[in-house]
Amino acid sequence: MRTFFFLLLMTFSLFAEAQPNERKGYDIRLKVEGLQADEVYIGYHYASKSYILDTAKVGDLNIARFKSDTTVLQPGVYFFHHKAPDLYLEFVVGDEGREFSFSTKNEDLLGSLKVEGSVENQLFKEYQGFIVEKNAEKKVLEEGLADVKEDKAASETLQGELSKLNDEVSEYQRNLLEKHPKAIVSELVRLVLPVEFPDDIKKADEIKRFRYYKKHYFDNLDLSSPSFLRNPMGMKKVESYLKKYTYQHPDSIYASAERILALSRASQANYRHFLFWALNDFLRSNIMGAESGFVKLADKHLLVDTPSWASEATVKKVRERAEDLRPNLIGAVAPELHLLDSTLNTPVFLEQIPQDYVVLYFYDPDCGHCKKESPKLLKAYNNGLKDLGVEVMAVTVVTDMKKWKNYIDELGMNWVNAADPYVQSNFRKHYDLKTTPIIYILDRDRKIIARKIGAEHVKGFIEHKIKEEKTNQ
């Protein structure tokens, strides 16, 4: 496959200059008894990745001190880390001072942990300890269930214990949310809270339950919270909504992306992140027609009314990509093609092909993937496509005519063959040929009804369209 990559870049500082209401600086100490290491790192989470923020030498008494007078620690989940020996301990930064300390033992980091100067981290430590304890109890009960699955009475007893355990966890979480609603740990709890169904929905069919679940998916969450993207779960929650709870059709995905943007709009940073994440997701998608989502998002959020935070370079990149895609989106009339046949004397015009359906096949004779797709498409053409009223217009992207003609003869390509040996056509841009091979399918009005479809799916797709047309007559 010959590919020309487009990379949509958005640059912004994760630790920007402090705003008037933000706290500059931090002074954090970590003491780990038994730690055999020269230095320790502080890292942070952002969206789906983790980054190193600071490094400190381990001094006397196994104490590492992290200090800055200028860096702004945004609210979220952070961690101490060292690879060898293995050390990973999470802590939080919330709406309190940035001067606190931790002490623990290397053999039992969480169990021996002591916190000084941070209510947020005391709450976080207690919650982590509670969950670890309850997970251990849950594991024992589940293993017991597996051992007595043939014993109904014993199973019911253990199921009751599991239910009681779940109730204990739910009660702990409810109390935490009521007493400390703005704590970082409370935001983490809200990320794992299930959607609660009212009685009528519990009794409803699966489709209604699913629709209710999707509608209320974000009820407990604040996508504009400064810490939403700065923990390991926030972005996963959003990705799950788009991938698991959204029908994988471009229009449905676009609607879900718009919902995410609306929910995050109160935070410029979060809104900006979700916008570029969604734009790139549409560009990377293998779903047919996903490019339309990119164009619609770009038009609405960047191009028609450009926000002040968007750099000229970024807007230019997005605009160029949108304009490359716009002429060849599904539903658009295919751009004209005025080329030459293999004699290099006879013009070939797309609009003059009489068949109801046209398959446009763009390829490079040297492209490895093209060498696999060409025989598949040719077999489909000779074994049914022609009889369905379909013509294939195969267009080479190269200007080496000898190589092209040899390729046609070698494969016996008995469809409409066309080339642009003198580069007089702009078809490479009009059809967004950044990779080969690419297949488009056009209907009788020469509107694009499929793009970037595999050769093995062409015949089935057109048969379905013909059947659909007959049904609608």
N, C-alpha and C positions, 0 to 999 in steps of 0.2 A: 504494500500500500504506500502510495506517495502522498504525504500529508504536509500541509503548510499550516502551522499552528497559529491560532489567535489567542492571545492571553489578555484577559481583561484585568487590569491592575487598578487597585485603589490603595493609595498609601496614606496612612494616618498613624500617628503616634499612639501607642497603647498607654504610654505614660507621658501625657502632654503637660505643658506648663500649667501650673496650678491656677484655678479660677479663684476669685476673691473669697468664696465660701468653702474652699477646699483646704485641707491641712497639708502643709509641706513637711517633709521629713519623717523619719521614724528612728526608733532606737529599740531594737529587739534582741534579746539575749536567749541563748539556748545552751543548757548544760546537760550533757549525756554521760552518765557514769559508765565507764567501760568502753567508751568509743575510741577506737584506734584509727584516727583519721587526722590529717593535717588541716583540712578545710571542709566546710559545709556550704551548700548552696541554699538560697531561697528562690523558689520558683512560684509561678502563678499560672492559673488556667485562663484561657481566653477562647471562647467558642469551643472548637473541637481539638485544640492544641494546648500544649504546655510550654512555658518559656522560663528561662533562667533570668532572675532579676538581680541578684547580688551574690557575692561570695565573701566568706569570712574565714579567717584563720582560726583554728582551734587552739586556744591559749592555755594558760595555767588552769588547773582544776577542770579541764575539759569544757571550757566555756567558749562559745563562739558569739561574737557581738556584731550585729548588722546595724550600721548607722548611716544615715544620710540627712542632710539639712535641706535638700532641694526636691527630692523625688516625692511625688504624690502617690500614695498607696490607695488605689481605688477600692471600694468595698468589694469583698469577694472571698474566695477560698484560695489560700496560699499553702506552700509546703516547704519543709526542710528536706534536703535530699543529699545523699552521698551514695555513690555506686558500690564502692568496695572499701570498707565493709558496707553492707546494705543498710541504708537509713532512709526511711520515708515517713514523715509525720506531718499531717495537715493541720493548719490553723486558719483562723478567719480574721479578717479586718472588717470592722463594722463602723457604726456611728459612735466612736469613742476615741480616746487618745491612741497614739501609735507608739506608746512606750510600755512594753510589757515583757515578761520573761517566762521561760519554760524550763523545767528541770525534770529529768526522767532517767531511766536505766536502759542501757542498750538492749538487754535481753527481754525487756517488757515495756516497749515505748509508750503504749497507751495506758496500760494498767498502772504504771508507776508515775504517770504524768502529773505534775503539779504546775498550776498556772498562777501567776502573780500580775496584778495590774490590769486585768481584762475580764470583765463580766461576760463579754461575748464568747471568749474562748473557754471560760469555765462552763458555760451552757453547752458549748459545742463538745467539750470533753465528756460531760455527763451524758449527753445524748448518744455519742458514739459508744461509750461504755455500756449503756443500757441496751443498745441495738446488738452489740457483740454478744452480750449475755443472753438475750432473747433468741438470737439466731442459733446459738449453741443449744439452747433448750429445744428449739424447733427441730434441729437436726436429729436430736435423740428421739423425739416423738415420731418423726417421719421414718427413721430407721426401724423403730418399734412397729409402726404400721406395716412396713414391708414384711416383717417377720410373722405377723399374726393376721395376714390378709384373709385367711380361711376361717378365722375365728370372729364371727360377727359381733359378739358381745365385747370382746377385747378391742376390736376395731372401733366400735362406737365409743368406747371409753376414751381411747386415744384421740379420736376425732373431736371429742368434747374438750379434751385438754388442749388440742391445737386451737380450737375456737376460742377458748378462754385466753390462751396466749396472745392471739391476734387482738382480742378485746383489750388486753393490757397495753399492747403497743399503741392501739388507737387512742386509748385514754391518756397515755403519756403524751402523745402528739397533740391531742386537743388541749391539754393543760398548758403545754409549752406555747402553743399558738395564742391562747387566751392571755397568758401572763407576759409574754414577750413577742408580740406580733411583728415588731420591726427588726428583730434579731436576724442575723444572717442564717443561723441554724433553722429558724422558722421558715425562711424562704426555701431552704433545702427540704424541709419537711413537706411544704406545699407542692414541691416538684414530684413527690412520690405519692401524694394523696390520690386515691381512686375517685373517679366520678361516681357520685351517689345517685342511684336511680330511685325516683318516687315509685310508690306501689303500682300505679297503673302502667308505668313503663316496664317494671319488673315482669309483669304479666303479658306484655306485648310481644309481638313476633321479633325475630332477629333483626330485621331491617329497621324497625322503629327504634329498637334499642341502640343499634349502631348510629342512627341519625341523631338520637338524643346524646349519645356519648360524644360524637364529633362536635355537636353544637356547644356542649358544655366542657369541652376538652381544656380550655384555658381559664375556666371559671376561678380557679384558685391562684392563678399566676399573674404576675405583673411583668410583661415583656419589656417594659420601659425602665425597670429597676436597674440601677447602676451595677448591681452584682449579678444580674440574671445571666450574663454571658461569662462572668468571671467565676464560674464553678464548673465542675466536670459534668453536670447533668442538664443545665439549661438548654444548650444547643442540641443535645440528643433528644430532648423532649420535643423541640420544634421540628427536627428532622423526622422524627417518628410520625408526627402529625402529617407532614407532607408526603411521606413515603408509604406509611401503613394505613392511615385513616383518610386518605384522599384518593379518589378514583384516578388512576393513572392515564388521564386524558389531558391534553394541553389546556383546554378551557377550565377543567376542574382544578388542575394544578395552579393555574393563574389565579383563580378565585381564592384558593387557599393562601397563596403568596400575598395577595392583597389584604387578606384578613390579618396575616402576621404583621404586615407593614402598618396597618391601622392600629393594631394593639401596641406597637412599639414606638409610635410616632412622637410620644411625649419626650422621648430621649433621642436627641440627634445622633448620638454615637451608636445606639442599638439599632435605630431605624436605618442608618447608613450601612451598618454591617449586614442586616437582613436583606437590604435592597441588593447589594452587590453579591451576596451569597445566592439569592434567588436568580439574579441575572446569569451568573456563572453556572448555576444548576441547569437552567434552560439550555445554555450553550453545550454543556457536557452530556445532556440527556440523549438516550438512544430511542426515545419515544417519538414516533413520527409526528411531525408538525410542532414539536416543542419550540422551535425557533420563533413561532408567533408570540409565545409568552415573553421571550426576550424583547421583541420589538414593542409590544404593548407596555411592558414595564418601563422600558427605556423612554418611550414617548411620554408616558404619564408622569414619571418621577424625575426625569433628568433633562429631556430635550425640549419639551414644549415650554416649561417654566423651570429654568435651571436654578436649583437651590444655590445659595451663596457659598455653602461649604464645598461644593464640587469644583475641583480644579479644572482649568481649561484643558489640560492634557487628558484627563480622565473623560471629560465630556466629549472630546474629540474622538477618542478611541471608541466610546460607546456609539456615537453618531455614525462613524464610519462603518462599524459592524452592523448597525441597524439598517443602514442604506444598502449594504451588500446583501442583506437578507430579504429586504422588503419586496423586491421584484419577483422572488421565487418562493414565496410562502404558499402553503396549500390554500387554494381558493383564488389565487391570482392568475391572470391570463399569462401564459408562458411568453417570455420575451421572444421576439422574432429571431430566426436563425437563417441567415443567407450564407451558404457555404458552397463547396465544390465537391463533386463526386470523385471517384478514384481515377477517372481519366484526367482530372484537373481542367476539363474543358466545359463540363456541363454543370450549371448551377443547381443547387439543392435548396429548396425553400420549405421550411416547416409547414407554412400555411397551405402549401399545395398538396400535401399528403392527404389522400381521400379517405382513408380508413377512419372509423369512429374513434378508435383509441390509438394513441401513439406512445410508445415507450422510448424515451430519450436515454441513451446509454453513453455516458462520457467515460473515456478510458485512455490509458497510456499503454502501448504495447509492451513496455519494459516493466510495468508495475506488476509485482508478484501477485497481489490480490486480484488484479484484472485478469491475470492468466488463469485464475480459478473461476472467476465469475463469467467470463466470456463464453466458455463452453456450456455452462449451465443455462445461460440466457438463450444461447443458440439452440440448444436442445428443446427448451420450452417453446421457442418460436416455431420450430419445425414440427413439433408434436402437439399442436393445438392452438397456439396463439394466433397464427395466420387464419385459421378457420373461425376464430372468434371475431374477426374483423379488426385485427391489431397489426400495426406496423411498428417495426423497430427502426429508429434512426440512431445509428451508432456513430458517435462523433469522437474522433481522436483529438487529444489535447496537444499532440506533438506536431512539429513542422518537418520532420524527417519523412518525406513521402515514400522513399524506397522501403524503409523499415515498416511503415504503415501498410503499404501494398503487400509486402511479404506476409505480414500478420493476417491480412484478409484472406490471402490465398491459402495460407497454412491451415486456417480454421474453416475455410469454406463459408465465409460470412455472406449469406445470400439475402441480406436485408438491405436497407438503405444505408450506405456508407458515406460519410461526409467528413470533410476536413477544412481547415482554414490555413493553408500553407503560407500565405503571405500576411497573416495576422491582420486582416482587414476587418474582422468581426471582434466584438467585445464580449463574446459569449462566456469567456472564462469568468468575467466579473458578474455578468447578468445572471449566471447560474451558480455563482458562489462555489467555484471549483477549486477549493483549497485542498481537496483530497480526491483521489481516484481509487476505484471507480465510484461513480454516482449515477443512480437511476432515478428518473422522474417519470411519472405516468400522467398523461394528459387525456382529457375527455374530448367529446366531439366539438365542444366550444373552445378547445385548447386551453382549458383551465387546468391548473395543476391539482391533481387529486391524490397524488402520493409523491413523496420524495425520500431519497436515501433509503430505499427499500431493497432488500436482498434479492438476487436473481431467482432464488428458489421460491420466493413468495409472489412473484409477479403474476403468474398464471392464476393462482388462487384468488388474488386480490381482484383481478379483472373479472373473473367468473362471478365473484360475489357482487361486484358492481352491476354487472349485466342482469343478474337475478334480482337485485334490488330495484333496478329500473323497470323490469317487467312487472314486479309486484305493485309498483306505484302507478302503473298505467291505468 
